[in-house]
Amino acid sequence: MEPGNVTQISEFCLLGLSEDPKLQPLIFGLFLFMYLITVFGNLLIILVISSDSHLHTPMYFFLNNLSFVDICFTSTTIPKMLWNIQTQSKVITYAGCLTQIYFLILFAVSDVFLLGMMAYDRFVAICHPLHYTVIMNLRLCGLLVLVSWIISILNSLLHSLMMLQLSFCANLKIPHFFCELNQMIQLACSDALFNNLVMYFAAVLLGGGPFSGILYSYFKIVSSIRRISSALGRYRAFSTCASHLSVVSLFYCTMLGVYLSSAATQSSHSGAIASVMYTVVTPMLNPFIYSLRNKDIKRALKRIIGVPVM
């Protein structure tokens, strides 16, 4: 691309999920409903854990952080999408796009780390129950969360700074409802080879690393559960992992589904629709999974609303 064709861009155009005007009210209502459910559901989890001393344990400390991250993750994209539909504008500024990319990567990586920490917590609780309180002390839990935030911030900052080095030409239309890193790199008319390499390396390292830890933790958990003689004991041990395992499966399966569907169809629009699953649906369902499948959360909820606990 010749230098003369490169312009100093100030804004992008988000094409959204559909350009059909008749579908916009439906999309607006649906996403507003899902966003409110996500925010209030996760806020309720935070309130329940914070107000009940019985839940001041490592497992719920991580869940508290996960609920906060889920609220932030969804709030990075959905309010802007709703605003664009309401104002009938598809514009997002260059600075706004970079900001969205920064926080999307930040909260997505934090989400992955927290799921890994929660798997480690279950591993220690089931495989080393006598040493659980010694190993999973408050200092270690706080340190794990702090390190994960530092890594997530530095990783997001790296990608954002590298985005600043890219030049963009006339085609400023993003076939998505938010600024997604991969889409932005594809729009660049300057050489983005290094950006792609860093993006995939970070995805493998920061995504695959915690996932490998989760797989190892559950391999050891299953091995320990199989050694329990009574069926009731096996059930009780596995039930402590059921909620986390459901959330992990939902998160990684939707992420995998997004990239497989995008690769199979070679359609950016299909990828945008599929990405709704991990950006909106997964954070929305997490509170339901932990409230419906978790007896401790249900008991705490009953205490808050004044229902006698049996």
N, C-alpha and C positions, 0 to 999 in steps of 0.2 A: 504494500500500500504506500503510495507516495505521500510525503509530508503535507502536500497541499490539500489532500483529502481529509486530513485529520482536523477536527474542530474542537474548540474548548467547550465541552459539554457542561450544562448546568442542571439538566434534569433527564429522567427516563420516563418511559411510558409502560405502566404495568397493565398488561392485557387482561389479567384476572382469569377466572375459571370459565367465563362465557361472555361473548360480546353481544348476545341476544338481549335487547332491552326488556323484553317480557319476562326474562328469568331473573333480572336484577332484584326485584322485591322479594322473590322467593329465596334467593341466595343471601340477601341481607337479613331476612328474618331467621333463617336457619342458622347462620353463623353467629348472629347476635345471641340466639338462644344457647348455642353450644358454648360460646364465650362466657356467658353469665353462669352457666352450670359449672364450667371449669373453674372460674374464679371463686364462686361461693362454695363449691364442693371442696376445693383445696384449702380455702380459708377456714372452713369448718374443721377439717382435719388438723390444721395448725392450732385452732382454738381448743379442740378436744385434748390434744397432746399437751399443750401448754398448761391447761387448767387442771389436769388430773395427775397427781403425783405418782400414781401407779404406772403411768406411761413414761416416766422420766428414766428411760433405759436406752442403751445404745441403739437398739433396733428402731425405736420411735424417734430418737434424735435424728437419725438418718432420714426417716420418713418425713419428719418435719421439714428438713432441708429440701427433700425431693418435692414436696407440695409447694414450697416457696419457688423453687426453680421452675416447676410446671406453670405456675401463674405467670412468671416473668417470660418464659419461653413463648407462651400463647399471646401474651400482651405485646410482644415484639412485632407481630404480624397482623393479627385480627383487627385491632382498632384502626389501623391505617387502611385496611381493606374496606371496613365498614364506612369509614369517612369518604373514601373514593366513590363508593357506590352511592352514598347519600348526596354527595356534591356533584355526582355525574362527571367526575374527573378521574383520569387514570395516571395523573402526574405524580412522580416522587422525585424530589431533588437529589442531586448527586451526593450531597452531604447526608441526606436522609437515607439514601441507599447504602452508603458505607456504614452508617450507624446501625442500620438494620442487620447487615451482614455481621458486624462485630458482635452484637448481642445475640444473634441467632447461634453463631458458633460457640460463643461463651456458654450459653445455657444448655445447648445440646451436649457439649463435652462434659459439663457439670453433671447433667442427667446420667450420662454413661458411667462416670466415676462413682456417683452415688449408688447406682444399681450394683456396681462392683463391690462397694463397701458393705452394702446390705447382704450380699451373698457371702462375703467373708464373715460377717457377724453371725449368720446362720451356721456357717461351717464351724466356727468356734463353739457356738452354743450346743451343737449336736455332737460334734466329734471330740470336743474337750470341755464337757460341761462343768467339771470340777474346777477348772482354771478360767472359766468364762469371765467372772468379775475381775480377776487379776489382769487378764489379757485385754479385755475390752473396757478399759478404764476411761474416765472422762477426758483425760489428757490425750490419750491415743486417738479417741474419736474426734476431738477438736482439731488435733494435728492433721489427721487424714482429710478432714473437710477443708482446712486451711490450705494444705498442699494442693488439693484438687482445684480450689479456686485460683491459686497462683498459676498453676499450669494452664488452666482454661483461659485466664486473662492474657497470659503471654502468647498462647496459641492464637487467640482472636486478634491480638494486636499485630502479630506477625502477618496474618492473612490480610488485615486491613491496610497495613503499610505497603504490602506488596501490590494491593489493588491500586494504590495511588500511583504506582509506576506505570500502569497500563494506560494506553491511549484508546479512545473510542471514536468511531466514525459516524456516519449518517444514520445507521440502523440502531436506534436506541429503544426499540420495542422489546420488552421482556415478557415472554410467554408464560407468565406466572402471576400469582397474586402477592408475591413478595420478592425482594431481591435475594436470590439464591446464588451462592458463591460460584458454583459450576456454570450457571447461566450467564453470569456477568463475565467470567473468563472467556466463554465462547463468543460473547459480543465484542470483545476487544479486537482491534485491528493491528495492535502491536504484538510482538512475539510474547506468547504467554506460556512457553514451554516450562520455564522454571516455576511459574505459579501452579501449573498442573502437577508437576513433580512434588512440590511441597504439599499441595492439597491431598494427593493420594497417599503420600508418605505419612502425613498427620492422621489421615483417616485410618490407615492400617495400624499405626502405633497407638493412637489415643482411643480408637474404637475397638481394634482387635485385642489390645492388651487387656483392658478390663473384661472383655468378653471371654478371653481365655481363662482369666481368673474366675469368672462365674462358672464356666464349664468344669474347671478343676474342683471348685468348691462343691458343686453339686455331685460330681463323681464321688468325692470323698463322703458327702452326706448320704448318698444312696448306699454306698458300701457300709457305712455305719448303721443305717436303718435296717439293712438286711440282716445284720448280726443281732438285732433285738429279737428276743424269743417270742414275746407275746404280740398278737395282732393289734391289741389296743395300744401297746407301746409304740409300735410302728406307725399306727395312725396318728397318735398324738405328736410324734416327732415330725412326721411329714406335714401335718396341719400347720405347724409353725412356719413352714416354708411356702405354703400354698399361695398366699397372696403375693409374695415377692416373685415367685416363679411365674405367676400369671402376668404380672406387670412386665417382667423381663421378656417373656414370650411375645407379649403384645407389642412391645417397643421394637425388638429386633426383627420380628416377623414383618411388621409394617414397613420398617426401614428397608429390609431386604426386598419386600414386595414392590416398593417404590422404584428401586433401581433395576429390578428385573423387568418390570413392566415398561420402564423407560427404554431399556436396552432392547426389549423385544419389539416394541412398536416404533422405535426411533421417533417418537412424537413428544415434543416438549409439553404440549397441552395435556397429553395423557399423564405425563409425569407430574404436572401441576395438580391434577385431580387426585392422583394417588398420594401425593405428599400431604394432602389433607389428613390422612390417617395418622401420621406421626406428629404433625404440627398442631392438630386440633383434637382429633378423636382420642388418641392415647392419653394426653393430659386430662381430658374430660372424664375418661373411664377409671383412671387411677383411684380417685376417692371412693367410687362405688365398689371397686375390687377390695380395697382395704376396709371399708365399712361393712360390706355384706359378708365377707369371708373371714373377718377377724373378730373373735369374741371379745378381746380386750377393748377394741374401739367401740363395739356395740354396747358394752357395759358402760363405758365412759359417756357415750352419747345419751344413754338412758339416765345417768346421773345428772347430766346437764339439763335435760328437759324435765327432770323430776319424776321419771317413771321408776317405781321400785325395782331394785335389782335383786333377782333370786340368787 
